């Protein structure tokens, strides 16, 4: 087990390093000069040079990359003399646009994205798996066809269309929900809940459709396995066959995909957060891309990659618990 | 200080049951008229966060309006509801500055009773220190005027690195401050009205000290700041209204809600639920305009005139725009009426015929290239092209931003020039790199559509010269897109800038505008006003496309906020 974990951690570090390198290359080579963007009106070449020096952009590529990577582990110092600012490890740098520490920006926004992700995940898991089970049990009948049609619709609606439509219907036209407003849970739980309700629904609609189809297909396939037929033949009650022999193997792939989806969502639901004005990681990513705020883009990309890699590892570990056929040695 | 949303899964289902009837009720005590009343909280709904809380770093229309709530300077732009809102008036100074005879020294006297939000008095020393922060290479990235106009030792790098305030700013006593200039600058009152001319306690503000908190000198101070999400301002108890002739500071607090989609802001302001009735936002989105015709909303709609001119610069270093007749022909042929339609109709655009917009002091109304209803005069244009030997037309490349409105404007120009045989090829550039590209002479194409606004509206000295002064052409960040370098125009700029009578200078800027347009280095296209809709409970809101004066806004009924 220790060897398995060590292997996974090593792989994780390599993946994160490569993500870091590629993101850095993309924004170093392809993006416009941030100094010119910050300089704005009444800009002169001298001011641009000064800004490039302030931001460290006058250094060669590898020097900038090394400073960034080493800052993650040992921190770094920005500025000089009386203006020097110590950025403690893990230092993700400072936003070019606002001079805020990227780590703090992420820490402030992560609870929003986590709330979005957890609520949506609960919804889509409950809705998706139960609808999938019903569909599998009623295979070929009306309920199955109805659910299959519904999932097709759910998968076909883009998030931004559903988000704006829901907002227009529930808030503007019917007035059932108030407009989303930035309030903490402790101050106004009703407003807080209504802020998240629509994003949860929007994210859950598309995802639960996928989970319904996946669950349906897996359960139907499992029910056709020989060992299920044997269990039925030896007279086990249908409920017991379901619980003991069909459900567990059928749900194993669901755990895999859920781990990946949930981890990806923790890195920010870019469109949904933007549509509903939720200041989470996704909206921060969208804003930083339009402003070419490289340190923030780097930070968000690394965070998203980190969650996906961690999610993968957790899924692998859960796999060994759920499915005894998976051996630690072979998984590594 | 920072407020975070916390997880509370157990309460979620319980909260769901309470969803209906959640907009809190209010009573009608206090207020009720249309005039602002002291008290309450004004809410501001906005898309983007302010660039910086530190005025040495930030400098744009939005943040300048915000700084006015928390910082003071020697002088400032007059109140938004005054007769001439562009005018310069004293702020912490007893009067506008007194120049020496040679114009190289300006003296100001501070009022009594000025204090920071911590109660410490503001004297000339704190002001000199605050202004000197502008010379710091890492902090002073905001407005360049203080650095460009006030003298300083050659190696001066601000108070933190050089260890003292700029020695060219003298403080003979607590109330007197004297500025020594590099060369005479008759509009120096505008320079000390720049946002980075705010006072700060000596020694404060190094490094990142003012990134998340401030030391306020205005009527409000920052109570809480969650970057990218929210700012709360509360009263600065040490601000004395008797020392301030401009700021009214009616509300007790300001709440800035940041990160909202512009369409959502419009919806919320139109609906006016709960505290949104006491809210203001940015300009209304074009898509929302049609809905504002609703009589229930029409009373609240306010239009604000344009302070910027949208124009097409013609690169005179490239043929055939090196020919005067061609540039004049383009000016004649463009159908500005169709440009108005392309830009969203007459609520959002009007035809521009001069460089200086009507809202900016110094504007002179003229039209050197007239046509009926501004729809273009292709015959007159054809005659000029024939004079230039281009009766069969030509083709040129027009730089535009990847933005729907600008593309529609470019297509309108394409259609207007097509009958003359002029083929306009569009070079669509990503918004993030647009200004970098057109401001780099080696990269700009034959022409470009862009806009220009003055740095202050009390005169046109920052409106026309940056666009036509041949001596400001630079390799990067160039503003003279035509790259016109006409000795007569250059000499006229120097002559008018040297005038000490600002009103007389403004009359000359109007004349200069006409002289410049006779050479047609650009084709003025549009002035683009904006439409705003404040909440029902907002009073004395006079939106301005240059800088809305937040300090005069109040609530009709503070109990509803």
Contacts between the chains, C-beta under 8 A, distances in Angstrom:
chain1	res1	chain2	res2	distance
A	31	B	432	7.9
A	32	B	430	7.8
A	32	B	432	5.4
A	32	B	433	4.0
A	32	B	436	5.5
A	33	B	436	6.2
A	36	B	435	7.4
A	36	B	436	4.4
A	36	B	439	7.8
A	36	B	476	6.9
A	36	B	477	6.9
A	37	B	432	6.8
A	37	B	435	8.0
A	37	B	436	7.2
A	38	B	141	7.0
A	39	B	477	6.3
A	40	B	59	7.4
A	40	B	60	7.2
A	41	B	455	7.6
A	42	B	144	5.4
A	42	B	455	7.2
A	42	B	466	7.5
A	42	B	479	7.8
A	43	B	439	7.5
A	43	B	476	7.4
A	43	B	477	3.5
A	44	B	144	7.8
A	44	B	474	6.3
A	44	B	477	5.9
A	45	B	474	5.8
A	45	B	475	5.9
A	45	B	476	4.8
A	45	B	477	6.6
A	47	B	141	7.7
A	47	B	144	7.1
A	47	B	477	7.7
A	48	B	476	5.9
A	48	B	477	6.5
A	50	B	137	5.4
A	51	B	141	6.6
A	53	B	137	7.8
A	54	B	137	7.0
A	54	B	138	5.1
A	54	B	141	7.7
A	79	B	138	5.3
A	79	B	207	6.5
A	80	B	138	7.9
A	81	B	160	7.0
A	81	B	161	5.5
A	82	B	160	3.8
A	82	B	161	6.3
A	82	B	206	4.9
A	82	B	207	7.2
A	83	B	136	6.9
A	83	B	138	5.0
A	83	B	139	6.7
A	83	B	160	5.8
A	83	B	161	7.4
A	83	B	206	5.7
A	83	B	207	4.9
A	84	B	207	6.6
A	85	B	207	4.8
A	85	B	208	5.0
A	97	B	51	6.9
A	98	B	49	6.6
A	98	B	51	6.7
A	98	B	52	6.7
A	98	B	211	7.7
A	98	B	227	6.2
A	98	B	228	7.8
A	99	B	52	6.8
A	99	B	57	7.2
A	99	B	208	6.5
A	99	B	211	5.1
A	100	B	211	6.6
A	100	B	212	7.6
A	100	B	227	4.9
A	100	B	228	8.0
A	104	B	227	7.8
A	105	B	227	6.4
A	105	B	228	6.9
A	108	B	2	6.1
A	108	B	4	6.7
A	108	B	226	6.2
A	108	B	227	6.9
A	108	B	228	7.6
A	108	B	229	7.3
A	109	B	228	7.4
A	111	B	4	5.1
A	111	B	5	5.3
A	111	B	6	6.7
A	111	B	7	7.1
A	112	B	5	5.7
A	114	B	7	7.2
A	115	B	5	5.9
A	115	B	7	6.2
A	118	B	7	7.3
A	118	B	9	7.6
A	119	B	12	7.5
A	164	B	263	7.9
A	167	B	264	7.5
A	167	B	267	7.8
A	171	B	267	7.6
A	171	B	271	8.0
A	172	B	267	5.8
A	172	B	271	6.8
A	176	B	19	7.4
A	176	B	20	7.3
A	177	B	19	6.9
A	178	B	22	5.7
A	178	B	23	5.7
A	178	B	273	5.9
A	178	B	274	7.0
A	179	B	264	7.0
A	179	B	267	6.9
A	179	B	268	4.8
A	179	B	271	6.9
A	179	B	273	6.3
A	179	B	276	7.0
A	180	B	264	7.6
A	181	B	257	6.8
A	181	B	275	7.9
A	182	B	229	5.9
A	182	B	230	5.5
A	182	B	257	5.3
A	182	B	259	7.7
A	184	B	3	5.1
A	184	B	4	6.8
A	184	B	5	5.5
A	184	B	6	6.7
A	185	B	5	6.0
A	185	B	6	5.3
A	185	B	7	7.9
A	185	B	8	5.1
A	185	B	11	7.3
A	186	B	6	6.8
A	189	B	8	7.4
A	189	B	11	5.7
A	189	B	14	8.0
A	189	B	15	4.4
A	189	B	18	7.7
A	190	B	15	5.5
A	190	B	18	4.8
A	190	B	19	6.2
A	190	B	22	4.6
A	191	B	22	6.5
A	192	B	5	6.8
A	192	B	15	7.3
A	193	B	12	6.0
A	193	B	15	4.0
A	193	B	16	6.1
A	193	B	19	7.1
A	194	B	19	6.0
A	194	B	22	6.9
A	197	B	16	7.8
A	197	B	19	7.9
A	274	B	261	6.8
A	275	B	261	6.7
A	276	B	264	7.9
A	277	B	259	5.5
A	277	B	260	4.1
A	277	B	261	5.6
A	277	B	264	5.6
A	278	B	259	7.8
A	279	B	228	5.5
A	279	B	229	4.4
A	279	B	258	7.4
A	279	B	259	4.3
A	283	B	259	6.3
A	284	B	228	6.7
A	287	B	48	7.5
A	287	B	228	7.5
A	290	B	431	7.8
A	290	B	432	7.0
A	291	B	432	7.6
A	292	B	432	5.2
